[in-house]
Amino acid sequence: MRLFQRLVCGVWQPSSIEILKPCVMTKASTVAVILFLLDFTGYVDIDETLLYLAIVAFFLAVHFLTFFGVDPFAPFENLFCSVFMGGIMDAVNRARKQSSQPVETSSKGRTTTNGRKSKEE
């Protein structure tokens, strides 16, 4: 609905599409939909009243955390991105490049790994 409103008002930008950069409540709604689908298909056997109560409590907690500027999904997003989108491989490549650099010796005999002189000189 927000996209349609922006198209009508003339303030549409391609970077403002909700799917590309979802807000916290959209992420919470996605989690709620996944829980409802798991209950509907029978993978999770929870009483419907308890499920509704848990989802309402989840929405209230997310809303309360966003009031203070905290994104409760940030740790999960960081873990997902580092595992599935190459973050671990980038860190391994950086560590490999750093370890393959020659170790140089400063004039006082202190070793540096990046070629800079130590601060004590």
C-alpha positions as CSV (number, residue, x, y, z in Angstrom):
1,M,0.0,0.0,0.0
2,R,2.9,2.4,0.8
3,L,4.3,1.8,-2.7
4,F,1.0,2.7,-4.3
5,Q,0.7,5.8,-2.2
6,R,4.2,6.9,-3.2
7,L,3.4,6.3,-6.9
8,V,0.2,8.4,-6.7
9,C,1.8,11.2,-4.7
10,G,4.9,11.3,-7.0
11,V,7.6,10.6,-4.3
12,W,8.5,7.1,-5.6
13,Q,12.1,6.1,-5.5
14,P,13.4,2.6,-6.4
15,S,15.3,2.4,-3.1
16,S,12.2,2.9,-1.1
17,I,10.6,-0.5,-1.9
18,E,9.7,-2.3,1.3
19,I,10.9,-5.7,0.1
20,L,14.4,-4.4,-0.4
21,K,14.7,-2.7,3.0
22,P,11.9,-3.9,5.3
23,C,11.1,-2.1,8.5
24,V,11.1,-3.9,11.8
25,M,7.3,-4.4,11.9
26,T,7.4,-6.0,8.4
27,K,10.0,-8.4,9.7
28,A,7.9,-9.2,12.8
29,S,4.9,-9.8,10.5
30,T,6.9,-12.2,8.4
31,V,7.9,-14.1,11.6
32,A,4.2,-14.2,12.6
33,V,3.1,-15.5,9.2
34,I,5.8,-18.2,9.3
35,L,4.5,-19.3,12.8
36,F,0.9,-19.4,11.6
37,L,1.9,-21.4,8.5
38,L,3.9,-23.9,10.7
39,D,0.8,-24.3,12.9
40,F,-1.5,-24.6,10.0
41,T,0.6,-27.3,8.3
42,G,1.0,-29.3,11.5
43,Y,4.7,-28.9,12.0
44,V,4.1,-27.0,15.3
45,D,1.3,-28.3,17.5
46,I,0.3,-25.3,19.6
47,D,-3.1,-24.3,20.9
48,E,-4.4,-21.4,18.7
49,T,-5.2,-19.2,21.7
50,L,-1.7,-19.6,23.0
51,L,-0.2,-18.9,19.5
52,Y,-2.3,-15.7,19.2
53,L,-1.2,-14.6,22.7
54,A,2.5,-15.4,21.9
55,I,2.3,-13.4,18.6
56,V,0.6,-10.4,20.3
57,A,3.3,-10.5,23.0
58,F,6.0,-10.7,20.3
59,F,4.5,-7.7,18.5
60,L,4.4,-5.7,21.7
61,A,8.0,-6.6,22.6
62,V,9.2,-5.6,19.1
63,H,7.3,-2.4,19.2
64,F,8.7,-1.6,22.7
65,L,12.3,-2.3,21.5
66,T,11.9,-0.2,18.4
67,F,10.7,2.7,20.6
68,F,14.2,2.8,22.1
69,G,15.9,2.4,18.6
70,V,16.9,-1.2,19.0
71,D,16.4,-3.6,16.1
72,P,15.7,-7.0,17.6
73,F,16.4,-8.8,14.3
74,A,19.8,-7.3,13.8
75,P,21.8,-10.2,15.4
76,F,19.9,-12.8,13.3
77,E,20.4,-10.8,10.2
78,N,24.1,-10.4,10.9
79,L,24.5,-14.1,11.5
80,F,22.5,-15.0,8.3
81,C,24.5,-12.6,6.2
82,S,27.9,-13.8,7.5
83,V,27.0,-17.4,7.0
84,F,25.1,-17.4,3.8
85,M,26.2,-14.3,2.0
86,G,30.0,-14.6,2.2
87,G,30.9,-12.7,5.3
88,I,32.8,-15.6,6.7
89,M,34.7,-16.1,3.5
90,D,35.6,-12.3,3.4
91,A,37.0,-12.6,6.9
92,V,39.0,-15.7,6.0
93,N,40.4,-14.0,2.9
94,R,41.4,-10.9,4.9
95,A,43.1,-13.0,7.5
96,R,44.9,-15.0,4.8
97,K,46.1,-11.8,3.1
98,Q,47.2,-10.3,6.4
99,S,49.1,-13.5,7.4
100,S,50.8,-13.7,4.0
101,Q,52.4,-10.2,4.4
102,P,56.0,-10.3,5.3
103,V,56.9,-9.5,8.9
104,E,59.2,-6.5,8.9
105,T,61.6,-5.4,11.7
106,S,61.8,-1.9,12.9
107,S,65.1,-0.2,13.7
108,K,64.8,-1.1,17.4
109,G,64.1,-4.7,16.7
110,R,60.4,-4.7,17.3
111,T,58.4,-6.6,14.7
112,T,55.4,-5.0,12.9
113,T,53.1,-6.8,10.6
114,N,51.9,-3.8,8.6
115,G,55.2,-2.1,7.9
116,R,54.6,0.8,10.2
117,K,57.0,1.8,12.8
118,S,56.0,1.2,16.4
119,K,54.7,4.1,18.4
120,E,57.6,3.9,20.9
121,E,60.2,5.1,18.4
